[in-house]
Amino acid sequence: MKRFNKLIYIAAFGALLSMPSCSKKFLDEELITARSTQDFETQDGLDGLVTGMYQSLRFHFNYEWAYSTTNYGTDEFAVGGDRTMQMWNSYDANLNSLTGDVATVWDNMYGAINSANIVIRNVPVYYKDETNKNTRLGEGYFMRAFNYFKLVKQYGGVPLKLQPSESVEYEFSRNTEKEVYAQIFNDFREAYKLLPGSVSQRGRLTKWAAAHFLAKAHLFRASELYNGWNGDTREADLDSAILYGNAVINSGVHSLAANYKDLWNYTGPDAANEALPEIILSAQFSNNTATQGRYGNQTHLFYLSIYQNLAGMVRDLAGGREFQRLRTTDYSIDIYDRVNDSRFWKSFKTTYLCNNPSGAPKWTKDNAPSSSLIDKVRFTGGQESIRYIVNDAGDARYTSSNITFRAPHMFVRYFQGEQQNLIGTHGNYTTSRFVGLSKFADGSRDVVASQFGRRDGILARLAETYLIVAEAYGRKGQYADALPYINAVRDRAAYKSGEDRSAYVDGGVAYKTNTAANTATYVSYSEKNSYYESNNITETTASTLSNMHLNAVTDIFESPREFYTKMGTASEKDKFVAFILNERSRELMGELMRWEDLARTKTLVKRCNLFNDEARPQEGQHYLRPIPQAFLDIIKKNGKPLTAAEKAAMQNPGW
């Protein structure tokens, strides 16, 4: 992805690909030639430019900025053993002076906006195919709105640029958040009118993607971050969130996956789980190395804990290349009902198998089950080598001594006598040893060391649409109306009668033999999780437990799992917002939207203080990112560079 160091957007990079209209995988066409801006005055050139806009969606999954700007510094994840990007979590002085990814997001959003501006201006004039003309125009409007929505969520009011930049431009002023949102709604509504209800090429935009983001943008504008000016629009925004959200839910095109695991049971590029009707919009990746871009999908790297340096283990494709950037917090474990809510066990990895038997540990005279096993290996290739126990405080079963009598490496969340504090590590969990999120595991990479993931990145799915509508109803005080939408998501999440509760979901499953790229006999993938032992229950007991359906509104307000007392929430209004944020965690854990949710609801400071042992955002500053210094340094006013005072006036508060 090209980085722009100035606010100069000649978006030829977006049109480097040819796009035959009959291609099923329109993003996988081979690179044929660079284009000039004159090509954008032809139908073929505009088709290529639109393809480039779809390529720009990959940016949100490409590199460190994917998680650092969205998941760090929240209640869900803290810093793991690798502290490369810790400033995004701790909000320390290094973030204040950061010019890297702050500017990267800004530059790439504006680059995509310029492509959209060219499409919006040129399609009505130069596009001759009346069949696809409205679709191309709708794609332009959607992409412009989508990228401005990202900008306003991260930076607040930003310059609105609605005409293409085809030469160097220096003079810009910030628009207000109110003005930016008005433009976002205008563009998304145009996209909703122009885009088709269904498409023949997977990955292309439909009107339902526009409706989903219309609902989401209206919900954002109705949230607490904008209370200083949204009073006149708040009720209308909530009604619009319900209207457009229901349009998607009732479209007949999108439906929830039958099982939560279907979303993450990745079996290869462009396989079945990437075409589920629950998915409304995704960034398209594939195994086509010619069009994978500079980075590929790298989200598979960031959430895993270290396993490769334990005896009997080596890094492999199925286990993942573990960058250990994001350490799962206690909140992200305890917010789940881990007996009935299958989402926890279908989102996190708790067991590994031995894939390096020659390095397996041996029993000693101090811990061998019998004298005959002294100096014999504790496990062999393909047997369980690592086991995480996800237990609760007060569990008296484990001590630092007795876990050594177990064959696998044992990592226990709470040892005997330890009390819950919801902010640090316990037992023998560490910054490098924690229950890692496995949603984005990608065993389809060419080699173990490769960072180039191939699975699609989900940008919108129907479960979130349900939660958007539910939140809008709840914010209107219509809690009973919100309940069916919440239950639709929770009923799908609940373990079903007879379901195998120990079954594990991981992208490595399709590559458990790694025959194409790795000749090793054993791999670290495991088909089971630690459900029964972690919960200290038997299989027969688990099969008779109740599900998670909420039978009444009081089930929301009286649930001890929601941490209302700890967060100091007393009113029904505050409890409902806390509940919906918790439900969004349970459903959308790690899906690159948490910081924006906590910022818009102005719960970021409170939740970080309670649940993240290092994050200390400040009121009045950290609900917005800094405007990139590189932008402020190069723009002009009346032909002259900005003075220090003018730069300060244009910067966000506290930066």
N, C-alpha and C positions, 0 to 999 in steps of 0.2 A: 504494500500500500504506500503510495507516494506521500511524503510529508511535505506540507507547505509551510514555509517559514514566514510568509507574508500573507496578507489578506488578498491574494491574487488567485483567482480561480478560473483557469482555462482548463476545463475538465476533460481534456482529450484522453486522460488515463482511463476514463470510464468507457471509452468506445474502442478499446483495443481488440475487442472480440467480435467475430462475425456471428450472426445469429439467424440461421435459416429458420423460417417460421414453422417448419414441420419437425424440428428437432425436439425429441422428448426431453433431453437433458440440455436445455439451451445454454446453461453456463459452462458446459464442457466442450464447447467448440474450440478447435485449435486456434492459437494466435496466428493471424495471417499478416497483419500490417498495422502500422500506426496510422492514425487519421488526423486530419487537420480540422479546424473549425468549419471549413467550407463543406466538409462531409456531413455536417449536422444540418445542412440544407437539402439533404436527400433523404428519402425514406429509409434506404439501407443504413445510412449513417445514424439516423435517429434510432433505428432498431438496435444498432450496436451500442449507442449511448445509453439506452434503457437497460441493456444487458449489463453495462458497467455499473449502473445504479444498484442492480441486484448484487453484483460483486461487492459493493460497498457494505452490504449487510454483514458480510463476514468479519468486518472490522471488530464487531462487538464480541468476538470470540477468539481473536487472533493472538493476543499477547498479554503482558502483565496488566495493562489497563482494563482488561475484561473484568477481573475480580477486584483490583485495587480501588477502582472508582465506584464499585457497586456492592461489594461484600465486606471489605475491610472496614473497621471502625463501626461495627454494628453489634447487636446482641448475638448473632448467629455464629460468627467466626472471629477468632483472635489470631495472633501471629504464631505460626508453627516454628519448627526448628530452623528454617531459613528466613532470615530477617531482611532480605533484600529490599522489600517494599514496605517495611514496618511503619514508615512515617504516615502512610494512609490509614493505619489502624490507630496509632497513638496520637495523631494530630499534633505532632511535636514541631519544633522550629524548622526541621528539614522540609516539612510540607509547606510551610510559609514561603520558603524560597524556591520551591519546586517549580521548574519550568518544563520538565519533560512531558509526562503523560497528561498534565493539565492542558498543555498546548496541543498534544497529540489528538486528544478527543475533539477539542475546538477546531483544529485545522481540518480533520477528516470529515466532521459534520458539515462544515462550510464547503468543502470540496464536493461532497455529494449534493448539497443544496444548489451549487452552481450548475451541476449536471441537470438537476430537476428544472432549474430556471430556463435552461436552453430547450429542454423538452417542452415545457409549457409555452414558451414563446414560438417555437418553430413547428411543432406538430400541426397546429391549425393552418399554417401557411404551406408547408412542404410535404405533408404526409398525404398520399393519394389513395391509399387503401381505406375505403370508408368502413370496411368490416372491422378493422383493428384500430381505427383512428381514435375513437373515444377511449379505448383501453389504454393506448399509449399515453394519452393525455391524463387519464386517471392515474396511471403509474407515476407520472411526473408530479401531480398534486400530492399523492400519497407520500412519495419520498421526501418532498420538501417539508411536509407537515411532520413526518416521522423524525427527521433530523432536527428540526426546530424544537420539537418536543423533548428530544434528548438534551439539547442545549439549554432550554429553560429549566429543566429539572436539575441540571448540574450547575449552571452559572446564574440563573435568574434572567432578568431582562438582557437581551443581546441585540446587536444591530440586525435589523430586518433588511435583507438584501433580496429583492424580488425580481431583479433583472440580471441577466448574465454579465459577468465581468470578462471582457475579452482583451483587456489591457490592464496595466498596473493602475490600481486605485488606492488612494491613501486616506481619504476623508470619510470617516464613519463616526456615528454617534449611537449610543445605546438607546434602544427602545425600552419601554417599561414592560414588566411581566404581563400586565393587562393587555398591552398591544400585541405582544408575541402570542399570547394565548388566543386572541381574536383571530390572528392570522392562521394559527394552527387549526382552529375549528373551521374556518373558511375553506382551507385546503383539504382537510379530511372530508368535509361534506361534499366538496366537488368530486373527490375520489369515490366516495360512496355512491354518488349519482352516476358516475361514468364507468366504473369497473364492473365486470361481469359477475354473475352469481356463482359461476363454476368455470373451471379452466381445464384444458386438455394437457397442459404441461405442468407437472408437479413443481411447486415452488413459486408459481406466478401469483400475483396479487388478485384477490377477489374483493368484492364490496364488503364481505364479512370481515376481512382484515381491517378495512377502513372503519367499520362499525365498532369493532373491538377497541380500536385505539381512540375513536371518538368517545366511547364510554369511559375509557381509562383517563383521557385528558380532562373530561368534564369532572370526573371524581377528584382528580388532582386539584383542579382549580377550586373545588368546593372544600378543600382540606385546610387545616389550621395554618399552614405556612403562609397563606394568602388572606388571613382574616382581616388584615389592615385595609383591604380594598374589595374583597369578594362578596360583601354583604348583599349587594343588589342582584347578584347572579347565582348565589349559592343554591337556592331552592330549584331554580331552573336547571342548574348544572346537575343536581341529583336526579331530577326527572329525566334529563337527557341521558345520563348514565344508565338509568333503568331502561329507557326506550331503546337505545342502541344496543345495550347488552342483550336485551330480550330478542332483538332482531337477529343476533347471531345464534342465540340458544334455540330459537324457533325456526331457523333457516332451513332445516331439513338437510343441510350439507354437513354440519359439524355435530358430533356427538362425543360424549365421554368414552374413553377406552374402557372396555369391560373390566380390566384389571389394572391397577396402578403400575404393576411391573411391566405391562406392555410398553409403556412409554420409554423404559430404560433398558429393556431386554434387547440390546443392540446386537444384531447378528451379522452386520456387514454394511458397507456403503450402499445406500439406496435400497436397503432391504425393507421388510414389511413395517417395522416399527417407525420408520421415517415417513410413512404415508398414512398414518392413522388419522381418521377424521377428527380427532380431538385437536390436532395441530392446525392452527389458523395461519401462522406465518413462521417460517424458519429460514435461517441462512443456510444456503445449500453448499455442502462440501461433498467431495467424492474422492475416488482413487485415481482421478485424472491428474497426474503430476504436472502436466503442461498448464493447467488452469487453477492449481490449488492456491495460487497467490504466494505472498512472501512468507507467510507463517503457518497456514493451515488452521485447524481448530485446536487450540492449545488448552482448553479448559480441563482436559483429562489429566494435566500435569499437577494442578495446584492444590487439590484437596486431600491427597493421599498421605498417610504417614509412612515412615521408613520401615522397610522390611528386609532390604537386601543385605544388611550387615549383621543379621542374626544367623547363628549357626544353623546350617542346613538349608539356607536360602541364598538365592542370587536373584538379581533383577531379571524379569522376563516380560514378554508382551502382555500376557494375561494379567499379571500383577500390577503392571503399570510403571511408568517412570515417575517416581514420587518426588516432587519438588517440595513437599511439606510446607507450602506457603500458608495455608489456611488451617488452623487448628479448631476443631469443633468445640464449641463452648458447652458448659453444663446446661445452659438454657436450651440449646439445640437438641439435647438428649431428653431433658425432663419435660419439655413442652409436649411430648408425645405420650399417649397412653400406649405403652410398649407391649401390652398384652393384646389389645384389640386392634390397634391402629397399625395396619400392615405397612404404612408408608415409611416408618422408621427402618424396618428390616429390609425393605426394598430400595432403600436409599443409601445405607451405610454398610461397609464391609467389616465383618467381625472375625472371619477365619481365613487362614491360608494353608495350603498344602506344601509339604516339603518338595522342593525342586532341585536340591543339591545334596543328595544323600551322602556323598563322600565327605561332606562337611558337617553332618548331623552331630549334635551333642551326644555325650554318652552318660549313662547312669554312673553315679559315684557310690562309694560305700555309705555315704550319708543320706542318700535319697533313693537308692535302688529299691524297688518293690520286693525283691528277693536277692539273696547273695549271688544267685546264678546269673543275674542281669548286670552285675558290676562290670563296667567297661564295655558294655554292649550299647548300641545306639538306641536312643529313646524313641526315635521314629525313623521310618524309611521313606524312600521316594514315593510320593502320592499320599502319604498319611498326613494327618493334621499336624502342622508344625507351629502355628501361631493361633492363639485363641484370646479374643477380647471378651471379658465379662462386663456387660453393661447393667450393673446392678444399682440399687439405691442405698442411700445412707442407712445405717442400722443393720445391714447384712453382716451376720457374724460368721459366715462360712470361711472367709479367706484371711490369711495373714501373709506377711512377706516370707515366712518360713514354709508354710504348708503348700504354697503354690509350686515350690521346687519339687514336690513329689508327683507332680503331673508331667506327662510326657511332652506336650507342646510347650512352647514359650507362653507363659500366662501373663496377661495384662488385665488387672482387676481395677475397676473404677473406685470401689470403696473397700478398704480393708476393715476388719473387725474394729468397732469402736469409733470409726471416723464419722463425722457429722457433715451434713450437706451445707455448703456455703454458696453454691451457684456462681462462683466467680473464678476459682482457681482449678488446679489439678489435684487429684486425690490418688489413693492407692499407689500403683506404680505407673499410671499414665504420666507422660511427660510432654514437653513441647514437640517431641519427635515421635512419640508413641501415643496415638489417640485413635478413636474410631473415625475412619476417614469416609467422606462422602464418595460414593461409587457411581452416582448417576451418569457421569460423563466418561466412564472408563471406555477405552478404545483399544481393543486388541487387534485392530485391523491395520495398524501401522506396518511399514515395511520391515523395520528393524527395531530392536529394543530401545536404542538411543534416540530414535526419531521423535521429534516434537510435533510432527505434522499429522495431527488428528484428521480423521476423514468423516466422522459422523456429523450430521447436521446440527446446527445450533438453534434451539427453539426460542423464538422471540414472542410468541403468543400462542396460548392454548386455551381450550374452552373452560377448563376448571377455573382458570383465573377470571374468565368472563362471569361465571357464576358468582365468584366471590366479589367482583366489582358490583354486580347488581345487589347482592346481599348487603354490602357495605352502604350502598346508596340508600336502600330502604332503612337500614338501621340508623343512619345519620338523620333521616326524616322522622325518627321515632317510631317507625312502623316495623317493630321487631317481629311480629307474627308473620308479616309479609317476607321478611328476610329469611325466616327459618327454612322454607322449602329449598332455597338455593344453597344454603349451608349444608342441608341434609343430602342434597344431590351429590356433593363432593365427599361428605363424610361416609355416606352409605357405600360409595365406590371404594373408599379407603379401608373400610372395615374388613377384617378377616371373615371369610365366608365359611359356612358349615362344611367341614371336611377338607378345607384347604390345608396344604402342607405348610405349617408355620415355620418350619426350618429351612424352607427353600430359599436360596439366595439368588439375587439378580445382579448380573455384572456383564459389562460389555465384553469381557474376556471369554465368555462361555463358548462362543462360536469358534474360538481360536485356541481351545484348551490343549490341542496337540501341537499347535504352532508349526505344522509340518512344512509350510512354504518357506518360512524364514528362520526357523530355529530347529536344529536337529535334536535338541534335548528331549529325553524321554519323559520327564516330569515337568509340570508347570505349577505355578502357585495358585491357580484358580481353585476355589472351593465351591461345591454345589450346596453347601449347608451353612447356616448361620448359628449363632449361639443363643437363639431365642429361648429355648426351654431352660437351660442352665442359668442364663442371665436373669430370667424372671422367677427362677426357683419354683417352677410348676411342672407338672407332668403333662404328657400329650393328651391323655384322656380328660384331664381337667380343662385344658385349653380349648378343647373342641366344644365345650358346653358353655363357654363364656359369652356374655351378651355383646352386641355390636355397639357402634358409636352414634346411633341415631338419636337426635335430640327430640324428645317428645313434647317439650314445652319451652317457652322463652326462658322460664326460670332455670332451665338446665344451663343456659349461658351464664346467667348472672350469679349462680351459686356454685359454679365449678371451682374446686380448690386447685385444679391444675393450671389455672390461668394466671396465678401469681398476683391477684388483685390486691391483697393485703400488702405484699412486698412492694408493689408499685404505688401504693397509696391511692388506688382508684376506688371511689365510693359511689358516685352517681351511676345511674344506668347508662347514660351517654358515654361516660369515660370507660366504663366496663365493656361496653359494646366495642368501642374502638380498640381497646386492649385485646378483646377476644378475637376480633377480625384480623388484627396483626399477628396474633398467635396462630390463627388458622392459616393465614398466608404462609407463615413459617412451616407449618406442618405439611402443607401442600406444595409449596414452591421453594423449599429449602435449597439454598445455593444457586438459584436460577437467575442470578445477576440483576436483582432489582431491590435488594433489602435496604441499602442506604437511602435510596430515593423514597421508599415507603416511610422510613423513620423520619426523614427530613420533612416530607410533606405533612406528616401528622405532628411534627414538633415533639416527638418522643425520643429523638436520637440521644439527647444528653442523659435523660433519665435511664433509658435502657442500657446505655453503655456503662454508666456508673454502677448499675446493679448487676450486669451480666458479663461484662468484658473486663478482664483484669488489668488491661493496659490502656484502653481507649478512653480519652478524656476530652471530648469535644466541648466547645464553649458556646454558650448562648450568645446570639448576636453575631456569630462568625461562621460556624461550621455547618450551617444548613445550606451554604452555597460554597462552591469552589472559587478560587481566585480567578479573575480574568487574566489570561496569559500575559506575562510581562513582555514577551516578544511582540505581541500585538500592540500593546500600549506604547512600546518603544518606537514602532515604525509608522503608526498612523499620524496624521497631521490635522491641524485646525487652521483654516484660512491659509493653507500652504506652508505652515510652520509646524515643526515637531511640538508635541504637547509639552507643556511645562510640568514640573514636578507636581504642582498643585492640581493641574488639569488631569494628570494621570491618577492622582489620589482620588479625585472626585469621580473618576470613571471606574475605579476599582470597587469591588465588593467590600462591605463593612468588615473591619478587622484585619484585612489583608494588606 
